[in-house]
Amino acid sequence: MPVVDYKQYKAMLKAASDGHYAYPAFNVSNIETANAVLKGLAESKSDGIIQVSTGGGEHASGSNVKNSALGAISLANHVHLMAQYYDVYVALHTDHCKASKVESFMIPLIEETEKRRAAGLPNLFNSHMFDGSDITLEENMKTAKALLARCAKNEIVLEVEAGVVGGEEDGENNEGAPREKLYTTSKDMLYVYKELSSVEGGAYMFAATFGNVHGVYKPGNVKLNPKILRDGQEALKKEFGENAKFWFVFHGGSGSGKDEIAETLEYGVIKMNVDTDTQYAFTRPVVDHMMKNYDGVLKVDGDVGNKKVYDPRSYLKAAEGGMAKRVMEACNDLHSAGKTLYKK
């Protein structure tokens, strides 16, 4: 199945919301990680989301070019080429884009989609995330509304964030963020809904924070409070009517307990980002390969080594398989496994 179109993507998100499950959204930074996600989704019979961060895009462009938008375009084109060989729906998304990087990352990608649409081609990305968590909520929504209006014209879903996800990811360190910033209030959620609902034709997802932290920590170190999402949804219905509802996004989900994940699904989470856990799942088989083939991957004591084991394809294939298994685990945790909307 080719990468989904706007109608199919919205149908995916609605189905997850109605059915109380969520799509795993996996960060990728090269061809192997993208292939691993496709493999894991297909084997799980789950639809899902492949996403690229600014750092992932920069990596994909190579150490000489170091252009995050160009690398993201390269990865997206690869997924467009390969997704048609898999019997599940796949959406393309970009992860955290701070206000300071909108002009260098998100806008070039929207412009690329505009060029494609003018030529009769499908959108490059289905959705983009604007992360205004480091500016005031008023400034956040002002920028988000302008971006949402442009996205609406191009059939792109926008993801926004209010509050701060703690920890460190992709070079952004929020470990010292004030505790209150880690929990989005119902008042702030109402403000977000009011502002973004004023954009005609706009479709958006909302990353509200409830103690989320990027990275993996020992049990008990991260204090999640999913009921913040429940309270926000209830406040929304009280203020704007029974049909008012957020499509919530769960950031900083790696290492979360299955019971905590399941609870968020009841409160409207329809997308959960997975990055740290899949990074480990990708790297672990490479470490195993190197340790088991130490004398083959190195030319020890003047020997010639073993080409079969130092050929990058040998260990990258194992890495792809390891990450694909973790993708499948995420699909099971989020109850999306076996629920693809794709029909041959």
Summary of the structure (lengths in Angstrom):
residues: 344
radius of gyration: 20.2
end to end distance: 8.5
largest distance: 75.4
contacts: 1211
relative contact order: 0.16
helix: 51%
strand: 15%
